[in-house]
Amino acid sequence: MNRCEVTEQIVAARIRKGIKWAEVAKTLGLSKEWVTAGLLGQMTFTRAQAEIIGKTFDLSAEAVALLQTVPYKGSLPTAIPTDPLVYRFYELINVYGSTIKELIHEEFGDGIMSAIDFSMDLKRTPDPKGDRVHIVMSGKFLPYKTY
């Protein structure tokens, strides 16, 4: 068994049991965004968290142990995403990436926004013209060091 197979088991059990990602996050006392990333194989869980997940999804002891290992990060199957929703984020970065980069450098200097010291909040915002997807991403600024 490997981490990808554990993810497949979790996804299948979630569908079979009718569990929402946010419900699992609430059980763990963590954000739905981080927990969903973890359940999809992108984060490492503690033993206590992995055991709760194991009970929730009826996972084997081996699967629970694998949830505690550091995964290979990067979940897209292709360099350019083909899923329409994920592709729109790729398109967003193609259009606005240089703008985001310029504005971060102007405001903070030469560096990057961390995806490690990072948080995200995704919610639905009602709008009479059609509901909006509202995503707030917050990453620590890491300046390049001189040596």
C-alpha positions, 0 to 999 in steps of 0.5 A: 500500500502507498499514500496514493492508495490511502487517498483513494480509499478515503475518497471512496469511503467519503462518497460511500458514507456521505461525509463532507470534508468540513465535517472531518475538519471539525472533528479534528479541530482544524481548517477544512482547507488544510484537512482536505489537502491532507486527506487528498495526500498533501499533508502529514497528520499526527498519530492522534489525527491519523487515528481519528481519520482511520476510524472515520474512514474505516482504514487499516492500521497500515493506512493510518501509519501512512497518513503520518508519513511525509507525502510527495507533494504535488497532486496534479497529474499533468503539468498543465491541468486538464480539469476545467476548475483547476485549469482556471487557477492555472489561467488565473496565474498565467494572466495575473501571476506577473501582477501578483509578483510585481505587487508583492516585490513592490510591497515586500521586496525580493522574496516569495510567499511561503506555501509552508507557513500558509493558510487559506479560507474558501467560502461561498459568498451569495450574489444576486448575479450568481454566487461567488467563490471567495478565497483568501490565501495568506502566506508568510513572506520569505525574503531572499538572503544575501550571503 
